[in-house]
């Protein structure tokens, strides 16, 4: 009998340890930028100085803009890595494909370059402010500095893509490409 009373708390707690929480789906962002045929780039060779993602968009969980203007963090959808790390490859691909630069290298390259480019992601969110509509939204700022660290170019771009089908890699990738294309065209 004493063994039965001692085992009841263990049996009651067993459900707490075996409950299955819903899985988090992880998404990525990719660039589909195609190489430009420009034989006369506007800028020389550049190194990506940094890719920064502004708060609160710098976490792995999706930031969701709600109809009341507040933000929520999605517990079921997340980026596969921190956005600043995740976007380094797509940023490099988009800059290199743009034709605006003689060459583009990453932050760890030892290549001698003519300047640097700073990339800031100002907004990276799922926009759910309109009833029954979902959009991936990306906003970027690009700043080009020459070898003396003087600003020689600055531009911003915004991209929005329909995300109603729940294919968030495709939606965020499309919005990212649109934002980068707009900024690069204005650079």
C-alpha positions, 0 to 999 in steps of 0.5 A: 500500500505504501508503495502505491502512495509513493508511486502516485506522484510519479504517475501524475508527473509522468504526463508532464515529461512525455507531453509532445510540444508542437514542432517549430518549423525553420525557414531560410532566406535565399537570393535568386539574383541573376548576374548583371552584364554590366561592364562598367560598374559604378563602384570598385571592389568592396568588402561587406563590412557587416550585415546587421538586423535591427531589433526586434527583427534580429531574433530567430522567431518570426516577428508578426505585425498584428492589426492593432499595431503590436508585434508578436513572436511566432512560436511555431515558425522561425528562421534556421539561424539568426537573421544576421547570419542567415542573410550574409550569403544572400546579401553577398549573392545580391551585391555580386550579381548587381553589376554595381561593383567591380567585385564583392567579397565577404567580411573575412576576405583578405583581398585588398578592396577599394571600399566597404559596404554596410548592410542594415536590415531595418525590417524583417517581419510577417505582416498580418495587419490586414484581415486574412492576408499575410505578407513577408516584408523586408526593408534594407539600407546600403551604405558604400564607403570608400577607402578613406571611410567617406560615404560615396553611396547610400540607398534603401529598399523595401520588398513585400511578397505574398505569404498566404500559402505558408511557404515562408522561405519563398516569400521572405526570399522574394521580399528580400530580393525585391528590397535589395533590387530597389536599394541597388537600383537607387545606389 
